[in-house]
Amino acid sequence: MTKSVAIIGASRGIGLGFARAYAEEGWNTHVTTRAIGEPGELGKIKGHIKIHNLDVRNSQQIAALAEEITDIGIDVLIHNAGVNDTGMQVEEVMKINAEAPFDVVSTLLPAIARGSMKKVAILTSQMGARNGGATPSGTYGKSKCVLNDRFREIEMNWRELGISSIVFHPGWVATDMGGRFAPVSVEESVNGMRNVIETLTSADSGSFFNWKGKKHPW
């Protein structure tokens, strides 16, 4: 049976890298973008790929996505959508980075539970780690810190459904957000995280990994 993956936030950067890698390997690949009318590089990917419209702040669009895949089992869900804090209100950054991942995953849980692999990966950042127990001071770091805290609380409920879930620090990646001089390429980051996802077991659920497969301190 062909495996399936859903990638939330796939129009560019790491999400686009995930989409390319999975589609080229023959996975049924479901991807989301906020501009479905202008798919850009997503529209050039070869393979079994389905593009869905989704703004992760929009509960109606999240529900619509769940309806579109109501008869599908999702083996792997990767939540990549996120923003930095440049030119954005604190409330919007927190909504997108710290709240939306759980809104999306919770709504799509039935599809994930129908999958054969039942795996979830949410991208976070090492900037959200509590160094010495302190909450990061910047808005971006704080949003990722809240994401990490909520994940550790909620993940246990997902585990009861047989779902294995982790959060990732993808590295400092050469994307629009990371900058072109960042030391890690999209391909390196994606391949590393895919290797972790492939070997992920229930014993790893609730962990914080970096893209190289090493556990990251919280």
C-alpha positions as CSV (number, residue, x, y, z in Angstrom):
1,M,0.0,0.0,0.0
2,T,1.3,3.5,-0.9
3,K,2.3,5.5,2.2
4,S,0.8,9.0,2.7
5,V,2.2,12.2,4.2
6,A,0.6,15.5,5.0
7,I,2.9,18.6,5.1
8,I,1.4,21.7,6.7
9,G,3.1,24.8,5.3
10,A,4.9,23.5,2.1
11,S,5.0,26.5,-0.3
12,R,8.7,27.1,0.3
13,G,11.8,26.3,2.3
14,I,11.8,23.2,4.5
15,G,8.2,22.4,3.8
16,L,8.8,22.5,0.1
17,G,11.9,20.3,0.6
18,F,9.8,17.7,2.4
19,A,7.1,17.8,-0.3
20,R,9.7,17.1,-3.0
21,A,11.4,14.3,-1.1
22,Y,8.3,12.4,-0.3
23,A,6.6,12.9,-3.6
24,E,9.7,11.8,-5.5
25,E,9.7,8.6,-3.5
26,G,6.2,7.8,-4.5
27,W,4.3,8.8,-1.3
28,N,0.8,10.1,-1.6
29,T,1.7,13.7,-0.6
30,H,-0.8,16.2,0.7
31,V,0.6,19.7,1.1
32,T,-0.9,23.0,2.2
33,T,-0.3,26.6,1.1
34,R,-2.0,29.9,1.8
35,A,-2.0,30.7,-1.9
36,I,-3.4,27.7,-3.7
37,G,-4.0,29.9,-6.8
38,E,-0.3,30.5,-7.1
39,P,1.3,27.2,-6.2
40,G,4.8,28.2,-7.5
41,E,7.4,25.5,-7.0
42,L,4.8,23.1,-5.5
43,G,3.1,23.0,-8.9
44,K,6.3,21.7,-10.5
45,I,6.7,18.7,-8.2
46,K,6.3,15.3,-9.9
47,G,4.4,12.5,-8.3
48,H,1.2,11.9,-6.4
49,I,0.8,15.4,-4.8
50,K,-2.4,17.1,-3.8
51,I,-2.3,20.8,-2.9
52,H,-4.8,22.1,-0.2
53,N,-5.6,25.6,0.7
54,L,-4.9,26.4,4.4
55,D,-4.2,29.3,6.6
56,V,-3.4,27.7,10.0
57,R,-5.1,30.6,11.8
58,N,-8.4,29.8,10.1
59,S,-10.5,27.2,11.9
60,Q,-12.9,26.9,9.0
61,Q,-10.1,26.1,6.6
62,I,-8.7,23.5,9.1
63,A,-12.1,21.8,9.2
64,A,-12.3,21.9,5.4
65,L,-8.9,20.2,5.2
66,A,-10.1,17.5,7.6
67,E,-13.2,17.0,5.4
68,E,-11.1,16.7,2.2
69,I,-9.1,13.8,3.7
70,T,-11.9,12.3,5.6
71,D,-11.5,8.9,3.9
72,I,-7.7,8.9,3.9
73,G,-5.3,7.6,6.4
74,I,-2.3,9.9,7.0
75,D,0.8,7.9,7.9
76,V,3.0,10.9,8.7
77,L,2.0,14.5,9.4
78,I,4.6,17.2,9.5
79,H,3.6,20.6,10.8
80,N,6.1,23.0,9.3
81,A,4.1,26.3,9.1
82,G,5.6,29.1,11.2
83,V,6.8,32.7,11.1
84,N,9.5,34.8,12.6
85,D,8.7,37.9,14.6
86,T,9.7,40.5,12.0
87,G,7.0,43.1,11.5
88,M,4.3,41.0,13.2
89,Q,2.2,41.5,16.2
90,V,3.1,39.3,19.2
91,E,-0.4,37.9,19.2
92,E,-0.1,36.8,15.6
93,V,3.3,35.1,16.1
94,M,1.9,33.2,19.2
95,K,-1.2,32.2,17.3
96,I,0.8,30.8,14.3
97,N,3.7,29.3,16.1
98,A,2.3,28.2,19.5
99,E,-1.4,27.6,19.0
100,A,-2.0,26.6,15.4
101,P,0.0,23.4,15.4
102,F,-2.3,21.9,18.0
103,D,-5.4,23.2,16.3
104,V,-4.3,21.5,13.1
105,V,-3.1,18.2,14.5
106,S,-6.1,17.8,16.8
107,T,-8.5,18.3,13.9
108,L,-6.6,15.8,11.7
109,L,-6.2,13.2,14.5
110,P,-8.8,10.9,13.0
111,A,-6.9,10.7,9.7
112,I,-3.6,10.2,11.5
113,A,-5.2,7.4,13.6
114,R,-6.4,5.7,10.4
115,G,-2.8,5.7,9.0
116,S,-0.6,2.6,9.3
117,M,2.4,4.5,10.7
118,K,0.7,7.1,13.0
119,K,3.5,9.6,13.2
120,V,3.5,13.4,13.9
121,A,6.5,15.8,13.7
122,I,6.2,19.4,14.6
123,L,9.0,21.9,13.7
124,T,10.1,24.0,16.6
125,S,13.5,25.7,17.3
126,Q,16.3,25.5,19.8
127,M,15.6,29.1,20.5
128,G,12.5,27.9,22.4
129,A,14.6,25.9,24.8
130,R,14.6,27.1,28.4
131,N,18.3,27.7,29.1
132,G,18.7,27.4,32.9
133,G,14.9,27.2,33.3
134,A,14.3,30.8,32.0
135,T,11.7,31.6,29.3
136,P,13.3,33.1,26.1
137,S,13.0,36.8,26.0
138,G,12.3,37.4,22.3
139,T,8.9,36.9,20.7
140,Y,10.0,34.1,18.4
141,G,11.8,32.2,21.1
142,K,9.0,32.6,23.5
143,S,6.5,31.3,20.9
144,K,8.6,28.2,20.3
145,C,9.0,27.8,24.1
146,V,5.2,27.8,24.5
147,L,4.9,25.3,21.6
148,N,7.4,23.0,23.4
149,D,5.6,23.2,26.7
150,R,2.2,22.5,25.1
151,F,3.5,19.6,23.1
152,R,4.8,17.9,26.2
153,E,1.3,18.2,27.8
154,I,-0.7,17.2,24.8
155,E,1.5,14.5,23.4
156,M,0.4,12.0,26.0
157,N,-3.1,12.2,24.8
158,W,-2.0,11.5,21.2
159,R,0.1,8.6,22.5
160,E,-3.0,7.0,23.9
161,L,-4.3,6.8,20.3
162,G,-1.2,4.9,19.2
163,I,0.3,8.0,17.7
164,S,4.1,8.7,18.0
165,S,5.0,12.4,17.9
166,I,8.1,14.5,18.3
167,V,9.3,18.1,17.8
168,F,12.3,19.0,15.7
169,H,14.9,21.7,15.7
170,P,15.6,21.7,11.9
171,G,19.0,23.5,12.2
172,W,20.0,26.9,10.9
173,V,18.8,26.3,7.4
174,A,19.4,28.4,4.2
175,T,15.8,29.5,3.6
176,D,14.1,32.9,3.4
177,M,13.8,32.8,7.1
178,G,17.2,31.4,7.9
179,G,19.1,33.5,5.3
180,R,21.1,32.3,2.4
181,F,24.3,32.2,4.4
182,A,22.9,29.7,6.9
183,P,25.2,26.6,7.2
184,V,22.6,23.8,6.6
185,S,20.9,23.3,3.3
186,V,17.3,22.4,3.0
187,E,18.2,19.0,1.6
188,E,20.5,18.2,4.5
189,S,17.9,19.3,7.1
190,V,15.0,17.4,5.4
191,N,17.0,14.2,4.8
192,G,18.1,14.2,8.4
193,M,14.6,14.7,9.8
194,R,13.1,12.1,7.4
195,N,15.6,9.6,8.7
196,V,14.5,10.3,12.3
197,I,10.8,10.0,11.3
198,E,11.4,6.8,9.4
199,T,12.9,5.1,12.5
200,L,10.6,6.8,15.0
201,T,9.0,4.4,17.5
202,S,6.6,4.8,20.4
203,A,9.6,4.8,22.8
204,D,10.7,8.1,21.2
205,S,7.3,9.8,21.4
206,G,7.4,13.1,23.3
207,S,11.0,13.8,22.5
208,F,12.8,16.9,21.1
209,F,15.2,16.0,18.3
210,N,17.5,18.0,16.2
211,W,17.8,17.4,12.5
212,K,20.8,15.1,13.0
213,G,18.8,12.7,15.2
214,K,20.2,13.8,18.5
215,K,18.0,14.6,21.4
216,H,17.9,18.3,22.2
217,P,17.7,19.6,25.7
218,W,14.4,21.3,26.5
